[in-house]
Amino acid sequence: MGFKAAVVGCGAQGRVISYFFAHRKDCDEVILSDIDPNALKEHAANLESDKVRAVRADASDPNSIERACRGSDVVVNAVIPRFNLQVMSAALKIGANYVDMAFGPPYDNLEKEMKLSGEYSSRGLIGVTGAGKTPGLSNLLVARATDRLDRVSSVTIRVFGELVAKTPILTWSPQTLAEDCALPPTVLVSGIVRKEPPFSGEEEFRFPVPGIGTRRVWLHEHEEAYMFQRTLRKSGLRHFDLKMGGIEQMKALYDLGLLSDRAIDIHGTKVKALKLTASMLPKPPTWKELLSMIRRGMVTDSHGCMVVDVRGVKNGRAKSLRLWVTDPKIRKVVVSCPMASDDSYVVAMTAATFAVLVAKRKIPEKGIVLPEELSIQSRNMWLESLAKLSPPVIARESTLRSGFRVSARGSKPRAILVRE
């Protein structure tokens, strides 16, 4: 007997996740829901599967989500985090497990979501929040490192991604990207939580991946800062920051004041700078447009990598571990999943593979859980599922020999949790 999965939202991630479910032999039914009936109808038709059932639903209305997703074993939330609590509450009421890829903004969602943990647990359900790439896969890598340490002092995450194209292309919503880049990043310094200015902390970071090399990265607001405050402080965590690269153009707009809330007067009409900037940025191409651009040679390559450095103490000695994941190249991704980009593939597949494990009752944990709180066995199953994809998402690791100083040198990197 197979499982039934519901996907709330037919955007960039929802399309990829539902495509993955619809093409699995062990998935009996895929319930699609979205507030836009035209987008819902078009996506359902594009999936070309008799497993798919499309039901219009409003993510802001838990009753609407309940009606749409009833009968599913797992609900995957692929709408913006603003509606997390509504979707999570709906899944609880229909007795379905829950998975999402992010919980912020607003970042105070996390504390509100955790309050539902007891109810989820009492009904024998699990809800995992922040189960995409960053957060999600990043948390799994950090947890794998902390398993090998007695104490943890520092966690840093460095992320880079770009499409190599003959014309500027965004793969995120312009409004979301602009707002995201304008938020003050949250960091942990000497055990104290601080807010830093956007695009501060500029650093030249060497990614351990051919084709990327050394790139500029900047502090960036992200969920992990809130998650690790909750889960790693007891292990001794005193420092955390996340920096992102590949956003040079957004930094230039920020430096020009075009990502601020200041009002700009345009022929007597006042418009916020950020809103105006977002409206002028190019819209992300549809998956069909992206495929066409690849075939015509407009998009020629992609580069993506996430690196986690964890520093701490093992048997009284300083030890530093590095783990990383390289995004599969976009040309390989679209062969396997034509609705994905290189980045959306990793984000969506991380959530989708875990949703399968949950739906098939292979994950024993109950309640609302963060990825790093899962058992070693559960986390290993998740990483193994990612490594078995085509193309695979493979985590690699090495021990840095320079103690607390992060260095490009280290032991020979090896793939982890890959079973041929």
N, C-alpha and C positions, 0 to 999 in steps of 0.2 A: 504493500500500500504506500502510495506517495503522499506528498504534503501539499497544502494549499497556502499560497502566499498572496498578501495584499500589498500593493505599492501605492502610496499616497503621493501624488504629484508626478506629472509627465514632463518635467524639465530635463536638464542635461543628465543628472544622475538617475532620475526615475526611468528614463528611456533605456539606459544601459542595464539597470538592475532588472527591469521587466523583460528585456531581451534575453538576459541570462537565464531567468526562470523559465521563460517560454520555450527555451531550447534544451531544457533538462528533461530527461526521461522520467526522473523520479518526482517531478512536479506535476500534479494533477490539474491544478487550476491557478491562473494568475488573475487576480482582481485588480483592475486599474481604476484609479479615481483621480479626478482633477476638477477644478472649478470651471475650467474652460471647455465647453462641450465640443467645440471644433477641434481643439488640440487633442482632446481625449479620443474622439472618433478617428482622427488621422493617425494617431500613434497606434491605436488598436489595429487598424487596417495594415499599417506597416509591419507589424509583428507577424502577420500571416500565420496565425496559430489558432486552432479551435479550442485551445486551453484558455484563451483570453476572454474575460468578461469585463466590459467597461461600464462603470457606474459613476455618474456625475456626483461629486460631493464637494462640500465647502470645508476646508481644513480648519476654519475658525469656529465651526459648529460641531462639537463632539457627537451630537445625535446624528448628524449627517454622515460622519465618518463611521459611526457604529452601523448604520444601515448598509453602507457600502461594503464594509469589510467583514461583516458577520460570516462566520464559517471558516475563516482563515486560521492557520496555525501560527503565522507570524505576520505582523504588520511592519513594513519598512517605510519609515517616514522620509520622504524625499522632497519636502517643501521647506521653506525658510524656517529657521529656528523659532521665529516669533510664535509659531503654532505648535511647538513641541508639546506643551502641556495638554492642549486639546486632543491631539492625536494619541498621546500616551494614555490619557484618561479613557478615550474611546476603546483602545486596545484592551485595557484592563476590564472594562465592562463586558466585552464580548468574549473574554477568556482567551485572548491571543497574546503571544509573546511580542516584544517590541524591539526595534533596532532603528537608530538614527545615526547620522554622520556628523552632526554638530549640534551644539546647544546655545550658541551665541553668535551675534548679539540678539537679545540682551543676555549678558553673561550671568546674571542672577538667576537665570533659568535653572542652573545646576542645583542650587539649594532647594528650589521648589520641586524639582523632579525627584530628588532624593527622599522627599517626604512621602512619596508614593511607594517606597521600597517595601514597607511592611505589608501593604495590601497586595502587591505583586507576589511577595513571598508566600502569603497565606493562601493564595490561589494556585500555588505551584508554578508561577510564571517568572520569566526573566525579562528585564528591560535593560538594554545596553545603550548608553548615550555616548556620542562621540566615537563612532565606530567606522570612520572613513579612513582617509590617509593621514592627514594631520588635522585634528586628532584621530586616533585609532591605531593605525599601523605604527605611528611614532610611539605611542604608549606601549605597544607590544615590544618594541625594540628596547625601550627604557627598562621595562620589567625584566626582559631577558638579561640585561646587564646587571640590574640590582640583585637578581638571583645569585650572581657570582661574587657579590661583595657583602662584607659584614656591615659596613656603614656607607652611606652615600652622601657626598658633600655637594656635588655640582652636576647639573644636567643642562646641556645646551643642545639646541636643535637648529640645523641650518638647512634651508630649503631653496631649491632653484628650479625653475622651469621656463622653457621658451619653445615656441614654434619657429622654425626657420622658414620664413616666407618672403615673397617678393612684395608683399603689401602688409601694412599693420593689421594684426588680427587679435581680437580679444576672445578668450574662451570663457570668461566670466561675464556676468551681468555688469554693464558699465556702472549702474547705480550702486550695486553691491561692492564692486571693486573700489570705487571712489570713496564710499563711506568707510570701508574696511581700512584703507590706507590713511584715513584722517583720524583714526582712533589712537589715543595715547597707549602705547604698549605697556603691559604689566610685566614686571620683572621681580625677581627675588634676589636681594643683595644683602649678604651677611645676615640672612634670616629675616630681613625686613622687606615687606611688600612695598614696591614703589611703582609709580607711573612715570614713564619717560616720554619726551616729545616724539611725535611720529618721525620716522626716518633718522633717528639718532643712533648712536653706537655703530657708525659705519665701520666695516671691517673687510679686509681682503681675505677671503676664505678659499682654501684649496679643496675642491671636491675630488674624491678619489675615483673619478670616472673619466675615461677618455672622451674628448669632445666638449667637456665643460671646463675642467681645470680651475684656475683661480678666478673668482668672481667677487664683485662687491655685493655685500649683504647689509641689511639694516634691521633694527629692531621692529617687530611687527606684533600687533595684538593677536592673541590666539588662545584657544580653550585650554591648552596644556598648562598654562600658568595657574589656572584655577583648579584643575584636576590634581596636579602634583602637590599643591598646597594641602590638599585634603588627604592624599594617599602616601606621600613620601616624606613629610615633615618628621614623622615618627622615626624614619630611617636616618635622620640627620641632615636632610637637604637644607643647604644654606644659600645656594645660588641656582637661579634658573633664568634663562633667556632664550628666545626664539628669534632668529633673524632670517629674512627672506631676500632672495635675489631675483633678477629678471624683471624688476619693476622700476627700472631707471626712468622710463617715461612718466610714471606716476610721481616719482620723486621730483622731477622737473616741474610738474604741475603744482605739486605741494609748495615747492620753493617760490613759485610765482604767486602763491596765495589763491590758487584756483580750486583748492579742496577745502576752503574755509566756509564758515557760515556767514561771512560778510555779504552784505547786499550790494549788488552792482546795478547801477541805473542805466537802463537801455531805453533811450527815447521816452523817458518818463515812467517806465515800468521797472520796478525793483525786483531782481531775481537773485537768489542766493548763488554765490560763486560755485559751490559744489554741485548744485542742481543743474546749473547751466553747463558746467564741464561734463557732467554725466550725460546730458542730452546730446552733446556734440561728439562723444566718443563713438567709435564704430560698434554696431551691434554684433554680438557673436554670430558667426555663420551657423545656419542650420546644419544638421549632420549630412544632408544631401549636398548642400553647398560646399561643406568641407571636403567631402569625397570628390566632388568635381574639381576643387582646387588642387587636390593631391594628384588627380589624374592628369590635369593640365600643366603640372609642374609649378604651380603657384606656391604650394607648400612642399618643401623638399626634405625636411627632416624635423626632428624634435629632440630636445635634451631635457631630462628631468632627473633630479636626485634629491633625496632627503638623508641627512647625516645626523646621527645621534651620538654625542660624546658624553659618557658618564664617568665621573671621577669619584673615588672613594677609598676605602681601606679594606684590605683582605689580610687576615692573620697579622695585623699590626703594621702592614706595609702599604704604602700608597699604590694604587692601581688605577689605570685608566683604560676604558674600553670604548671602542668605536664600532657602531653598527650602522649599516646604510642599505637603502633600497634604491635601485635605479629604475626609473620608469621605462617600460618597453617602448620601442620606437613606434611612432604613429603609423607608419606604413604596415607594420606587423599587427598593430592593434585593429585597424579597420578591416583587415582580412578576417579576423576572428569575430569582431563586433563592429559592424559598419556604423553603428550609431554613436560610437565613442570617440573621444580624442585621447591622446596619451595620458593626460591628467585625469580626466573623468573616468577613464578605464580603471586606474588604480584606486581612486576614491570609491567608485561604485562597486568594484569587485571585492574590495575589503569588506564592505558592509554586506554584500550579497552572499559571499561565502560563509560568513558568520551566521546570517539568517538561515541558511540551509542547515547548518549544524544545530541551530536552535530548533528549527521546525522538525528535524529528525530526532530530536530528544537526545542529542549526543553531549550537550552541555549540562552538567548537573547543577550549576549555581542557580539560585533563585533571588528574587528581589531586583532592585535597581542597582546595576553594577557598572563600574568604569572598566575599560579594557584591561588596565594594569592590575585590577583586583581579581581577575580570573585566576584559576589554578594554573600551575605550570602545564598540566595535561591539556586543559582547555585551550590555553594559548598556543601550545605546540600543534594541536589539531588545526587551529585557525591558520597558522603559518604554513602548515603542510598543504592545506587546501589552496592557498594562494600560489604555492610553488608548483601545484599540479595544473594550473590554468594554462591555456594556450592563447597568447604568449604568457609565460609564467611571471609572477611577481616574486622575486627571490631576495630574501634578506641575506646580507653578508656581514661578517664581523672580523675584527682583528684586535689584538691587545697592543695598546700604545706603550712603547718602552720608555717614554720620557716622564713617567710619574704623573705629576699633576699638570705638566705643561703639554697641552695638546700639540701633537706633532704629526706631520704627514708620514713619518717613518713608523714602523711597527712590524708586528709579525705578519707573515704572508696571509692575506685575507682568504677566508674560506666561505663557501655557501653554507647556510645552516638549514636544517630541516628539509632537505631535498631527498626524497626517496625515489630512486629510479625504478 
